[in-house]
Amino acid sequence: MKKITFILILIFLFSSVHPVKAFNENDPIKKLLVDYINKMNALTEGTQKEDVLNLFDEKYRGNTVYVNLSGTLVRKNYTKKDVSSQLSDIVDDNNYQFRLTIDKIVFQSQKERAGTISAVISFESFVDKRLAEKGTMLMDVVAIRINGGWKIVQNNMIRVSEAKDIGECVCYFYEKGTTKFIAEVYFPSGLEYSQELNAFQVMIKDKKRIIKSDSKEYYWNENTGKLTYKGGLIGQTSNSRKAVEFVLKNLYSESCVNIVFN
């Protein structure tokens, strides 16, 4: 999710799904906004990474406060080097998509050598065509004039997550020896995180070692350590807890990009 969080931050610096092509030449910050949007949207369709990166000043700084579904605050700081790294991730990731809608511009100021713009933006992001996150952002962007051109030098953003169908999950383990486990899993489910308890037992059935969870059974080969479900390999380990972790990743593959085990 770290990756997915920063990519959203990067993309939402300037956001609109309806670029406007005509601007007053005395309004360069709006022109920069649209230039950024067009290049980001075409990043995987011909626009090069450097075309986007050149819009940022070498001294660029980004500050973000992220309010997740549970109300927890996450603070992040970014430099132009971070932007460069994440642009590479966007180009290389064919499973990530985003959709942005600008709700309104709440403030704008254009000076001869600097401009600022504040906007409220609604966003949705998708992983493998599944909703990764939707929410609202308030952004304050600053651009400066350098050698006759304009560069993004600062972005301060508050991002509030309002819904998630897929994301990072958390699991708490309760163990009884090496054969019985209870897993408490927290996973994104629309407007909030849901919680479920799952019981697992390592046992022998029909002379085969299995991990049983409700009505599902996972075959765990005693010789090779390979763990399979309906003939498909989902992991390989000799450790009971690790085997149950593989089972949980399989069970929650529709909701969890990653599971943090505690």
N, C-alpha and C positions, 0 to 999 in steps of 0.2 A: 504493500500500500504506500510505502514511502515514495516509490517511483510515481504511482498514480497520483498522490497528493501534490508533488512538485510540478508535474506536467500540467495539472489544473491551474496551479499558481502562475506558471509561465504563460499559458494560453490566455488566461483571463486578465493579463495586463491591460489589453484593449479589446473590447468585446462587442461585436454586433454581427448578426448574420445577414444584414442588409447593407453592404458597403455603399457609401455615397461617393461618387466620382468627382463632383464639382465642389470646389471650396474657394472662398475668398482667399487671395494670396496673403492677406493680413491675418489669416487664421492658421498658421502652420502646425499647431498642435493637433488640430482636427485632421489635417492632411497626413500627419505622421501616424495618427490613429488608424486611418483607413489603409495606409501603406502597410502597416504591421498586420492588420487583419487579413488583407489579401495575400500577403506572403506566407503567413501561418497556414491559411486554408489551403494553399497550393504547395505546402512543404513536401508532400509526397507525390506531387504531380508536376515536378519540374523546377520549382523554386529550390535553390540550394540553401543549405544550412547557413552559409556565410551571408546570404542575402538578408536573412532575418537577424543574425548576430550583429551585422553592421548598423542596425538601428539603435544599438545600445552603446552608451558611453563607456569608456574603459573604467570609469570610477562608479559605475552603476551599483546601487544598493537596493535590495528589496526586503521589506519587513512584512511579515504576515502573522495574523492571529487567527487560528482556525478553531471554531467552536463545533465539536462533533455532536452526534446524536444524543450522547449521554450528558452533554453540557460541559465536558472537559475541554480546557483550553490548551492548544498546542501553539507555541511560538517558534517561528523560523526566520532566519536571516539568509539572504542570497547575494551572490556577486555575479559578475559577468561570466566568470569561469563556470559557475553552477549552471547558468543559462546555456552555455555552450555544451556542457555534458548532457543536459536534458533535451536539447534539440536533437542530439544524436540518438537518444532513446526514442524520441517520437518517430524519427525517420526509420528506425529499425523495428518498431513495434507495429505490426499490421493488425493487431487485435484491438487496439485502442482507438476510440472515436469520441468526438465531443460535439455538443450543440450549444450555442450561446445566444442569448437574447438580451439586448440592452433595454432595460425598463425605462430609465430616464437619466438625463444628465442633471445633476443637482448643483453643480458649480463649475464655472470655467473662467479662467483669467489668462489673457494673452498680452505679454510684454514683448519688447523688442528682442530681448535676449533670453527670455524664459517664458514658459507657459505651463499652466496647471489645469487639470481636468478631474472632476470627481463624478463617478457614475455608479448607479445601482444596476446590477446585472444578475439575471437568472441563468443558471447553468445546468446542464445534464451531461454526464459522461457515461461511456459504455465500454465494457470489456467483453469481447466475444458476443457483441450485440445484446448483452444483458446490462441493465442499469447498474452502474457502479456507484453513482452518486448524483443527487440533485440538490440544489440549494440556491442561496442568494449571496452576492458579494457587494461590499462597498469598497470602491477603489479610489485612491488619491494618487494621481500620476503626475510627475514633473518631467519636463523636457527642457533642454537648453540648446542654444545656438552655438555651434562650433564650426569655424572655418566656412561659414556660409550655409551650413546644413544644420539639421536638428537631430538630437540624440536623446534617448530615454535615459535619465540619470537617477531617478528615484521612483519607487512604487511602494505605497503603504496600503495594505489591504486587510479587511476583516471578512472572513468567509464563514458562513453559517450553513452547516449541513442540515437538510430538512428531510431527506429520505435516502435509503440505501437498500438495494436488493442483493448486492454482492460487495464484499470488502474483506477487511481483516477481522478474524474471529479470535476469541479467547477461550481456552479450555482449562478447567481445574480438575486434576486427577485425584481420586481416592482409591487406594490399592489395598487389597488383602492378599498378601503373598504375591505369587507370580501367576495366579490363575483367575483372580476375580478383580474387576475394575468398575468403578463408577466414574463417568465423565460428565462434568457440568459445562455445557457449551453455550457461549453467548455469540449470537450471529445477527447481522443486519437483516431487518425484516420491515421494509417500508419506512414508516415514520419513526420507528424505534428499534432497539435491539431486543431480540427475543432470547429466551433461555430454555434449554432442554436438559434433562438428565438421561443418560444412556448407561445401561448395564451391559458388561461384556464378561464372557467366561471362556477361558481356554480349556478345551476338553477333548476327549477322544470319542469319535463316533464312527462306527463301521471301520474300525482299525485305522482311522485317519485323524490327524490332529486338526481341529478346527477352532476358530474364534466365533462364538455365537453372540449375535446381537438381535434381540427380538426375533423376528422371523427370518433374518438374514444369517447366512453362514459363510464364513471365509475359510478357505482351505489353506493351512499353514504347513508346508512340507517340513518334516522333522530333519531331513537330511540336507536339504539345500537352503532352508530358511525362506524360500519363496512364498509370498502371500498372494493368493489369487481369489478373484470373485467372478463367477460365471466364465471361468477360463481365461480371464484377463489378469495379467500381472499388475499388482498395485504397490508392491514393495518387496524388500528382501532384508531380513534381519534374524538374529538368533535371540533377540531380547524381547520378552513378552510385552513390556510397556511400549517399546518402539513399534511392535507389530500392531498394537491397538491404536497407536497414533496414525499409522497408515490406514487403518480401517476408518477412523474418524475423518481423515482427509477425503476418503472415498465417499463416505456418507454425506458430507457437507460440501461436496464439490460444486454444487449449484449456488451456494451462498458465500463460500469462503475462498478468497484469493490466496489467503495464508492463514494458518492457525497458530497462535502463540500458546504453547503448552506451559502450564505452571504446576 
